[in-house]
Amino acid sequence: MITLRNKWLLIFGFVSLVTLIACSNNNKADNGEWKPEEQIEILAPAGAGSGWDTTARMVTKIFEEEGMIEQDIGVVNKPGGGGAVGWAYVAEKAGNPYHLFIASPPLIDVPLNGQSQYDHTDFTPIANVIADYGAFAVRADSKWKNLNDLFEDMKEDPSSVTIVGASSPGSMDHIQFVKIAKEAGVDIKKIKYVSEQDGGTLTALLNGSVDVYSTGVAETIEQAKAGKIKVLGVTSEERLEGEVISEYPTVKEQGIDSNFVNWRGFFAPPNIDGNAVDYYVSKFKELNESDEWKEIRKQYGWDEMFMYGEEYKDFLDEQKEEAKQLLDELGVLKNK
């Protein structure tokens, strides 16, 4: 026999259960799809003004200004270790769908050369958004007029030329230069590369501390426009469109049959809900199709390179295999 007291206990228990279920699903829309109800953090694992930082902030700008995502989005910089500091931070957010980060080839290169315990397989890929390209710049008064001039000197004595980049040794800025130099016939094991991860790359070039700046196309535009540097070559298949960058010669048009694509995409922590993945993929699709984002791409010389799902995962695995071969040849491959 159910007493009045027991009846109230049953009712209280039922109400508590319903409340618990409601709270556990408070980030689900009425139709069962996930939607954010907290501020979203996008991590750029490098300093302000870097390629990662610029891309993250431009994506955030479009998401917010066009009302694609209603929740606030904050961009946070955590430089260090060529990206490793940021990746370790995100890895600790397992299951939390309110943390995204932007990545590119260093997410593959840095773990392979032993500088991070995390690689792309430790996170949840969301979508790739752009293809950027490498640019090799020298001071405006440099004796080298093109890449062939530079590589002729480096064939005679590779270590006589100092290359600077923002990436750590064995990572993107280093690897993109090495890949092109190898095709040109330079002994890549003797190339002198120095890393300036705290934003001193351009200063080092302009004050004569280094000879060549290996970077992304977007990072050269303002200084080239001001006449302080000249770009000897870019790693795109064809000339890029846009003010200033359309004047940059490609590696291929200088007779060097090679290229380098700096893909950039977004990842989430491991083990996040599939509905949250679907939500973010849908928003990046909307971004990719918008006129506003197309204008941003044009402004920075970025090409469309949109991927998600299995296509993105397969692409990343292929990139890893290619990177292994080059790093092994350089003698810096630590993790296979």
N, C-alpha and C positions, 0 to 999 in steps of 0.2 A: 504494500500500500504506500502510495506517494503522499507524504505529509506536505503541509503548506511550506514548511521550511525547506524540504528537499526540492519542492517545485521551484522555489525562488533560487535555490542553488543551481538548478538545471538551467533556468532562464539566464542567470548571471554568467554561467559558464558558456552558454551559447552566444550571448552578446560579446563576451570577451574574445571568443574564437573569431567571430565575424570582424571585430575590431582589429585583431591581429592580422587577419588575412588582408583587410583593407590597407593596413599600414605597410604590409610587405609588398603591396602592389601599387603604392601611391605614386609610382612613376610610370604607370601604364595608362594609356588613353582609354576612352570609353570602349573603343573597338578592340582593346587588348594589345595594341601596339605600344612600344616603349616611347616615352618622350621625356626629355630632361626637365627636372624640377629644381635643379641646383645650378650654380654657376659652373661653366665648363672651363677647364684650364687646358690651354695648348702650350706645350713645352717646346722651346727652341733650345737644343742642347749646345748652344754657342752664344757668343756675345751679340750685343746690339749691332745691327748693320750687316751681319753675316747673311749668307744666302738662306740659311734655315730661318733666321729671324725675319728677314724681309718677306719670304714666302708665307710664313705663319701669320704675319701681321696683315698682309694683303688679303689672305683668305678670310681672316677674322673681319676685316673691314667690309668685305662683300656680304658675308653672312649677316652682319649686324645692320648695315645700311639698307640692304634689300629685304630685310625682315625674314630671311630664310630660317634663322634660328632666333627664337624669341628670348631665350635665356641669355644672360650676360656671358661674355667669353673674355677670359683674360689670357694674355700671352706672357709667359714667364721664361726668363733666360737662366739656364744653368750650364755655363761653359765648363770645360775641363776634360782632359783625357781624350780629346778628339771626338767627344760625344758620350764617352763612357760614364761620366758623372750623371748626366741626364738619364741615361738608360737604366742605371742602377736605381735612380729615384722612381722611375715609372714602374720598374719591375716589382717594387714594394707595394704598388697600388693594385695588385691582382684582384680582379673581379669588380673594380670600381670603374664605371662607365663615364665618369666625369673628368677623366684625364686622357688627353691625346698628345701625341708628339709628332713632330715632323722629322723625317729621316731621308737619307740618300745613300750613295755608295759606302760612306764610312761605317754604316751599320753592318756592312758585310766585311769590309777591309780590316777595321780595327780589331774585331774579335779574332780574325784569322792571323793577325800579327801579334796576338797575345796580350793586347792592351785592354781587353774587356772580356768578362765572362758571359756577356749577353750578346746574342745576335738576333737576326730577324725572326728566327724560329721561336724565340722566347716571348714574342708579343703577338698581338692580334692585328694583322694587316687590315686596313680599312679601304683606302683608295690611293692610287698614284694620281697626281694631278698635272705635273708638267715635266718637260724635258728641258733642262738647262744645258749649257755647254761650257767647256773649258776655254780659257783665253790666256795667252802668254804675252805678257806686256814687259816693255823695257822703258827706260827713261827716254824722253823725247830726243835727247842729244846722243843716244846710243849709236855706236858704229854699225850695229846690225840693222839692216834694212828689211830683212825678211827671215823666215825660219831657216832657210837653207844657209844663209850667212852664219847664223848662230850655230847650227849643227856642224858645219864644216870646222869651226873652231873646236867644238866639243869632240869631234872625231879624233882630232890631234891630241887633245888633252881634256877629257871630260871634267876633271876636278878643277880646271882653271875657271870655270863658270859656276857661280853660286845661285841656286834656285831657292826662292822663298815661297811659302804657302801658309795658309791658316790651318791646314789639316796636319795631324801628326805624321811623322815618318811612316811610310807604308800605308797611308790612307789617301784620300781622294786627290788633293792638289798635287801630291807627290806622284801618285799612280797615273794620273792623266798625262803628266809631263813625260814620265818614263815610257808610257805606252807609245807616244808619238816619237820620242827620241829613239826608241828601239827600232821602229820601222825605218827611221832615217839612217840607221847604221851606227848609232852611238853605243859604246859599252856602258850599259845602264848600271852595272855594279859599281862604277866609278863616279857616278853623278853625285855632286855635292848638293844636298837638299837640307835646308834649315826650316824649322817650324816656328811660326810666330802666332800662337793661339790667343794672344791677348790684344789683338788689333794693331800690331805694329808692322804689318806686312808692307803697306804702302809707304810708310815712313822710311822703312829700311831700303826700299827701292829708290826713293827720291833722294835720300842722303848718300847713296852710293855704297851702302853696306852690303848690298846684294846686287846681282846683275839682272835677274829675270824674275818676274812675279807670275806664278801659276795660280789662277783664280777662276772665278765664274765670270761670264760675260757682263752681267749686270754690275759687278763691282768695279768695272773699268770705265763705265760710261762718263761719269762726271769728270774724271781726271783726263780722259781722252778729249773731251769737249773743251776742257780748259787748256789743252795743249801741253800738259805736263808729262804725259806718257804716250807711247804708241803701241798698238797691239800688233804683234808679228803674225799671229794666227789664231783661229778659233777651231774647235773640234767638231763643228756641225758638218753635216753632209753637204749642205749648200749654204750660200751666203744668207745671213739673217736679214730680216726686214726691220727698218726703223731708223730713226735719226742716229747718226754716229755709227751704230753697229753694222749698218749696211756697207760701210767702208772697210770693215775688218775682212781680210782675206782668209779663206779656209785653209786648213792643213792640206786637204786634197788638191786644191788648185795650185799648190806649190810642189806638187809631184810626190807627196808623201801619202801613201795609200792606207790611211788609218783614220779613226774618229774616236770620240769618247762622248758618251751620253751621261749627263748628271741627272738621273731621274730623281724626282722628289715626291714623296708621298706621306701619308699619315697613318699612324699606328695607334693602337690602344693597349692598355695593360693586358696581361694574359687572363684567360678565363672570364671574359665579360659575356653577358647575356647575348644570345644571337639576335634578339629583338633590338638591342641597342646597336649592334653592328648594322643591321638592316636600316635603322634610322639614319645613322651617319652616312652610310653608302648613298641613301636617297638624297641627302643634303649635298653631298659632294657631286652627285649627278646634276642636281639643280644648279650648283655653282658652275660646273663645267659647261653647261649649256647657256649660261647667262651672257648677255652682251657686255655687261660690266667686267666680268672676268676675262673675256676675250680682249678687252681694252687693256687690262692690267698685263696680260701676257704679251701683248704687242709692245707695251711700254718698256718691259724689262727684257725683251728678246727671248721669251720663253715659248717653246712649242707645246702644243697640246699632246699629252701622253696620259690618257685616262685609262686606268685599269682597276679592277677590283675582283674579289672572289678568287676562284681557282686560277684564273689567268694571271693575276698578280702574284700569287704564291709560286706558280711555275716560273714566272719571270725572275723572281728573287732567287730561286734555287739555281737557275741557269747563271745568273750573275755571280753567285758564289763560286761555281765551278770555274768560271773564267778568271775570277780574282785569284783563286788558288794557284793557277798556273803561273800568273805573272809574279805573285809574291814569292812563290817557290824559286823562280828564276832569280829574283832579287836576293834570295837568301834570308828573307825575313818571315817566311811562313812558319808559324808556331803551332797553330791549331788546325787540324784537318777534319 
